Amino acid sequence: MKRWLAFLPLAALAALAVLFIGFSLKRNPQVQPDAMVGKPMPALSLPDLATGRPVALAEAARGPVLVNFFASWCAPCEIEHPELMRLNARGVPIVGVAYKDAPENSTAFITKLGDPFRAKLIDRDGRAGLEFGVTGVPETFLVAADGTILAKHSGPLTPADSEALLARAR
C-alpha cells in the first residue's frame, strides 16, 4: 500500500542531481574569483618557515612583489617551480607562503627544487589563504609598492603567464 514511500529518498536524490547538473552546465569553469584585486593586501603576520618567528606580511611583501601560495603536496606547484626559479634569477622578488603544509615538508620541497623566495612564510591553517581569496594552490598575487593587490593568477605559472602578470606592475 505505501510502497511508493520507499522510492521517496531516491526521488529526492534524483531531484538534487538534476538541480546540481543544471547549475554546473551554466557555470563557466574559466571564471576565477579575483575579489581581492584592487584591494589592500590583508594585514597579517605569519610564521617564518626557518625560524617560526612572526613576520608581518606587509614587511616581507614590500612591492612590487609576487606572493605565491604553494604546498609540498601540490603537483602543479612542482610544475610551476622552474618558472619561479627563472623569475628569481631575473631579480623578481617572490614571497612564498606554504599553504596548509607541514613546515618540514615545505622545507624539503624547497630544498629539493631550489629556493626562489625572498621570504618563506607558513599558512598552516589556511587563514591567510582565506583572506587572500585563495581557491587552490598554486596561486600567485602581484602586489604593488603601496600594498594593493594588482592581479591574481590561479594555477601553475608559465613564462607567458608570468609576463602578463608582471606587465600589470608597469
Secondary structure, DSSP 8 states (H G I E B T S, - for coil): --GGGGGHHHHHHHHHHHHHHHHHHHS-TT----TTTTSB----EEEBTTT--EEEHHHHT-SSEEEEEE-TT-HHHHHHHHHHHHHHHTT--EEEEEES--HHHHHHHHHHH----SEEEEETTSHHHHHHT--SSSEEEEE-TTSBEEEEEES---HHHHHHHHHTT-
